[in-house]
Amino acid sequence: MLKDYAFIGLLFIAATIFPIGGLVTSWILRPKKPGPIKTDIYECGLETVGETWIQFRVQYYIYALIFLIFDIEVMFLFPWAVAYAQLGLFALVEMFIFLGILVAGLIYAWRKGVLEWL
């Protein structure tokens, strides 16, 4: 029975060795001549102009969180849609409950004014 887990152990070892091997190889092969131009701060290939520390509005984070919630919702809906024929009525009711909870959260955020762009 232990040999059934040999493939999982081999996969774990390979998944550990490949990234570490790539990092070690790049560390060995990299150029090691630091200078003021190489250590200078840049963004998108351009030198920075002015203050580099800025605060973003909270709405950006709220929209990102709402997008993440609905992205995760799609990840839950896709397997359910693929196996819909075998699941039956109970799974359909459960999915409507799941969607109802998410829609209720969206309506709550909308009513609280979180989605308004000021």
Buried (B, 14 or more C-beta within 10 A) or exposed (E): EEEEEEEEEEEEEEEEEEEEEEEEEEEEEEEEEEEEEEEEEEEEEEEEEEEEEEEEEEEEEEBEEBEEEEEEBEEEBEEBEEEEEEBEEEEEEEBEEBEEEBEEEBEEBEEEEBEEEE
